[in-house]
Amino acid sequence: MTQQRTRATAIDAVRVLGIFAVVVGHVWSTTFVNELVYPWHVPVFFFLTGYLWKAGRSLKLEVRSRTRSLLVPYAAWLVIIGVAFFVTLAATSETFGLTAVGKTIYGGSFATRPFSAFWFVTALFFAAVFLRALERLGTWAQWSVAVLGLAVCAVAGDKVAELPLAIGVAVPCMTFILAGVEFRRLRARITNPLLVGLLMLAFGFSLVFTHVSTPLDLKYGYFGVPVLGVCVAVVISAGFLLVAESVLRTVTAAPATAIVRLAQAGLVVVLTHAVVLWILKTPATGSVVALVLCLVCSWTLGLVVIHSRLSPLLAGQPRVNAPKVSQLE
């Protein structure tokens, strides 16, 4: 595989790993799982957005592109899942009312199971759009606004998280995107990515497991220990990317195609996996069965969607026409 193809596959592999971690984090709410995935599992998607960031795109094009890839699937699944959820709630709960509907539409931290991860989609949308809007003012302006957002969250993160559609937490999340942009510039200087990546992972996780740093919970405006929590998230995200590039350097066409397809179906997994947990009424202690069912059901659905005409609506991308394996060699 060419170096460019290897890096593209590595990025998709990290996306798949991140999605897996998101599901794990929603199945179990234990201290160990929180320390294992919450320091990085959401920041990594913002980091990768920055790593792939292309300067110079117009704000209009950014809004159009992100609307198509993020907001359209968000709205579609909100309606699909919402209808089933509220019909069930109306039939089984005496507390059902407009408040429940309002909180779901309001989104952000108010949207809970089965809409657990919906906040992330709107946060990513607004973070990318805000960053693009500030681009003409220069990097200093982008960093200034992002860091100011972090400072506000350090003082009143819970209040920031209460803003509609996670628009408040989108501002400090710009920090992860900017970190990805900067890491892309530094990447060429790293001559031993496997060693550096492993060291970064070891360093980042050691700070978490020794409680020097703490897990993040971006949905509720918590970015960990000021400065340190963000740095740890960036270090771990970059470490996973470097390791993935090294491990997948000699990957053959078939597994590369599988990784790409799983990544393409990823948004569907993010938006639908909590439905399985809602149906199973999975407790905070979780279970392996719940994890397996979440992964199998949501990823199977995602793979079906991306190969169907509904892909633009439900997955935010054109329908996939699976190429022959030899075309990727």
C-alpha positions in Angstrom: 0.0 0.0 0.0 1.2 3.6 -0.6 2.0 5.8 2.3 -1.1 7.9 1.6 -3.4 4.9 1.5 -1.8 3.6 4.7 -2.5 6.8 6.5 -6.1 7.0 5.2 -6.7 3.4 6.5 -5.0 4.3 9.8 -7.4 7.2 10.3 -10.4 5.0 9.6 -9.0 2.4 12.0 -8.8 5.0 14.8 -12.3 6.1 14.0 -13.5 2.5 14.3 -11.6 2.1 17.6 -13.1 5.4 18.9 -16.7 4.2 18.0 -16.0 0.9 19.8 -14.9 2.9 22.8 -18.0 5.1 22.7 -20.2 2.0 22.8 -18.2 0.5 25.6 -18.5 3.7 27.6 -22.3 3.6 27.2 -22.6 -0.1 28.1 -20.6 0.2 31.3 -20.4 3.1 33.8 -17.6 1.8 36.0 -14.5 3.5 37.2 -12.2 1.3 35.2 -14.1 1.8 31.9 -14.4 5.5 32.6 -10.6 5.8 33.0 -10.0 3.6 30.0 -12.1 5.4 27.4 -13.4 8.7 28.7 -10.0 10.5 28.5 -9.9 10.2 24.7 -12.9 8.4 23.1 -14.8 11.6 22.0 -11.8 14.0 21.7 -10.2 11.7 19.1 -13.0 12.5 16.6 -12.4 16.2 16.9 -8.6 15.6 16.7 -9.0 13.6 13.5 -11.2 16.4 12.1 -8.3 18.7 12.6 -5.8 16.2 11.2 -7.8 16.2 8.0 -8.6 19.9 8.0 -8.2 21.7 4.7 -7.5 25.5 5.1 -9.2 27.9 2.7 -12.7 26.4 2.4 -15.4 29.0 2.5 -17.8 29.2 5.4 -20.7 28.6 3.1 -19.2 25.4 1.8 -18.3 24.2 5.3 -21.8 24.7 6.5 -23.2 22.9 3.5 -20.8 20.0 3.8 -21.2 19.5 7.5 -25.0 19.8 7.2 -25.0 17.0 4.6 -22.6 14.8 6.5 -23.8 15.5 10.1 -27.1 17.3 10.5 -29.1 15.5 7.9 -28.4 12.0 9.5 -28.9 13.6 13.0 -32.4 14.9 12.0 -33.3 11.7 10.2 -32.4 9.4 13.1 -34.0 11.8 15.6 -37.3 11.4 13.9 -37.0 7.6 13.4 -35.9 6.8 16.9 -38.0 9.5 18.4 -41.3 8.2 17.0 -40.6 4.7 18.4 -39.4 6.1 21.7 -42.2 8.5 22.3 -44.9 6.0 21.2 -43.5 3.5 23.6 -43.1 6.1 26.4 -46.7 7.3 25.9 -48.0 3.7 26.1 -46.0 2.7 29.2 -45.3 5.8 31.3 -47.6 8.1 33.2 -44.9 10.8 33.2 -44.8 11.2 29.4 -45.4 14.7 28.2 -44.1 17.6 26.2 -41.2 18.0 28.5 -39.7 14.7 27.3 -40.2 15.7 23.7 -38.8 19.2 24.3 -35.6 17.9 26.0 -34.9 15.5 23.1 -35.4 18.3 20.5 -33.3 20.7 22.6 -30.6 18.1 22.5 -27.1 18.4 24.0 -26.8 17.2 27.6 -30.6 16.9 27.9 -30.9 14.1 25.4 -30.4 10.8 27.2 -30.9 7.1 26.2 -31.7 6.3 23.4 -30.3 9.5 22.2 -27.1 9.3 24.3 -24.6 10.2 21.6 -26.6 12.7 19.6 -25.0 15.6 21.3 -21.6 14.8 19.7 -22.9 15.2 16.2 -24.1 18.8 16.7 -21.1 19.6 18.8 -18.8 18.5 15.9 -20.9 20.5 13.5 -20.7 23.7 15.4 -17.1 23.3 16.3 -16.1 22.9 12.6 -18.3 25.8 11.5 -17.0 28.1 14.3 -13.4 27.2 13.5 -14.0 27.9 9.8 -15.7 31.3 10.6 -12.7 32.3 12.6 -10.2 31.2 10.0 -9.9 34.5 8.2 -8.9 36.2 11.5 -5.9 33.9 11.8 -4.8 31.0 14.0 -4.4 33.2 17.0 -8.1 34.0 17.0 -9.1 30.4 16.7 -6.9 29.4 19.6 -8.0 32.4 21.7 -11.7 31.5 21.3 -11.1 27.8 22.0 -9.0 28.4 25.1 -11.5 31.0 26.4 -14.2 28.3 26.0 -12.1 25.9 28.0 -11.6 28.5 30.7 -15.4 29.1 30.9 -16.0 25.4 31.2 -13.5 25.1 34.0 -15.6 27.5 36.0 -19.1 26.7 34.8 -19.0 23.6 32.5 -22.4 22.4 33.6 -24.0 25.6 32.6 -22.2 25.6 29.2 -23.4 22.1 28.6 -27.0 23.2 29.1 -27.0 25.3 25.9 -29.1 23.8 23.1 -27.6 21.2 20.7 -24.3 21.2 22.5 -23.4 24.5 20.9 -21.7 25.6 24.1 -19.3 22.7 24.4 -18.5 23.0 20.7 -16.4 26.1 21.4 -13.8 24.4 23.8 -13.9 21.3 21.6 -12.3 23.4 18.9 -9.1 22.9 20.9 -8.9 19.3 19.9 -9.5 20.2 16.2 -6.7 22.8 16.4 -4.4 20.2 18.0 -5.1 17.8 15.1 -4.2 20.6 12.7 -0.9 21.2 14.5 -0.1 17.5 14.8 -0.5 17.1 11.0 2.2 19.7 10.6 4.5 17.9 12.9 3.9 14.4 11.6 6.6 14.4 9.0 9.3 15.0 11.7 8.4 11.7 13.5 10.7 9.1 12.0 9.7 6.2 14.3 5.9 6.4 14.6 5.4 3.1 16.3 7.8 3.8 19.2 6.6 7.4 19.6 3.0 6.3 19.4 3.5 3.6 22.1 5.3 6.1 24.3 2.5 8.6 23.9 -0.1 6.1 24.8 1.9 4.8 27.8 2.4 8.4 29.1 -1.2 9.5 28.6 -2.8 6.4 30.2 -0.3 6.4 33.1 -1.4 9.9 34.0 -5.0 8.8 34.0 -4.6 5.5 35.9 -2.4 7.2 38.5 -5.1 9.8 38.9 -2.9 12.7 38.0 -5.3 13.4 35.2 -9.0 12.5 35.2 -11.5 11.2 32.6 -13.4 13.8 30.5 -17.1 14.1 30.0 -17.5 16.6 27.3 -21.3 16.1 27.1 -21.6 17.8 30.5 -18.9 20.4 29.9 -16.2 18.6 31.9 -12.8 18.8 30.3 -10.8 17.2 33.1 -8.0 18.7 35.0 -7.5 22.2 33.5 -5.0 22.1 30.6 -3.8 18.6 31.6 -7.0 16.8 30.6 -7.0 18.3 27.1 -3.3 17.6 26.7 -3.7 13.9 27.7 -6.6 13.5 25.3 -4.5 14.9 22.5 -1.5 12.8 23.4 -3.6 9.6 23.5 -5.4 10.4 20.2 -2.1 11.1 18.4 -0.6 8.0 19.9 -3.3 5.8 18.5 -3.0 7.4 15.1 0.8 6.8 15.0 0.5 3.2 16.2 -2.3 2.5 13.6 -0.1 3.9 10.8 2.7 1.6 11.8 0.6 -1.5 12.4 -1.4 -1.1 9.1 1.6 -0.3 7.0 1.6 -3.8 5.4 -2.2 -4.4 5.6 -3.6 -6.1 2.5 -6.5 -5.0 0.4 -9.3 -7.1 2.0 -8.8 -6.0 5.7 -8.2 -2.4 4.5 -11.6 -2.4 2.7 -13.2 -3.9 5.8 -11.8 -1.1 8.0 -13.0 1.6 5.5 -16.5 0.1 5.4 -16.8 -0.1 9.2 -15.7 3.6 9.4 -18.2 4.6 6.7 -21.0 3.0 8.7 -19.7 4.6 11.9 -22.1 7.5 12.2 -25.0 5.2 12.1 -23.5 3.2 14.9 -23.0 6.4 17.0 -26.6 7.4 16.5 -28.3 4.0 16.9 -26.3 1.9 19.4 -28.0 3.4 22.4 -31.4 2.1 21.1 -30.2 -1.4 21.8 -29.3 -0.4 25.4 -32.7 1.2 25.8 -34.5 -1.9 24.6 -32.4 -4.1 26.8 -32.8 -1.7 29.7 -29.0 -2.2 30.3 -28.0 -1.1 33.8 -24.8 0.9 34.6 -23.0 -2.4 35.4 -23.4 -3.4 31.7 -22.8 -6.8 30.3 -20.8 -8.5 27.5 -24.1 -9.6 25.9 -25.3 -6.0 25.7 -22.0 -4.9 24.2 -22.0 -7.6 21.5 -25.7 -6.9 20.6 -25.0 -3.1 20.4 -22.0 -3.6 18.1 -23.5 -6.3 15.9 -27.0 -4.7 15.5 -25.9 -1.1 15.0 -22.9 -1.9 12.7 -24.9 -4.3 10.6 -27.6 -1.6 10.2 -24.9 0.8 9.3 -23.4 -1.4 6.7 -26.8 -2.0 5.2 -27.5 1.7 5.1 -24.3 2.8 3.4 -24.9 0.3 0.6 -28.5 1.5 0.1 -30.1 4.5 -1.5 -30.8 5.8 2.0 -27.1 6.4 2.7 -27.1 10.2 2.1 -30.1 10.6 4.5 -29.1 8.1 7.2 -25.3 8.0 6.9 -24.5 11.4 5.5 -22.5 10.1 2.6 -23.1 8.8 -1.0 -24.2 5.3 -1.4 -21.2 2.9 -1.3 -20.6 0.8 -4.4 -18.2 -1.8 -3.1 -15.1 -1.9 -5.3 -13.2 -5.1 -6.2 -10.5 -5.9 -3.7 -7.8 -5.6 -6.4 -8.7 -1.9 -7.0 -7.3 -1.0 -3.6 -4.0 -2.7 -4.0 
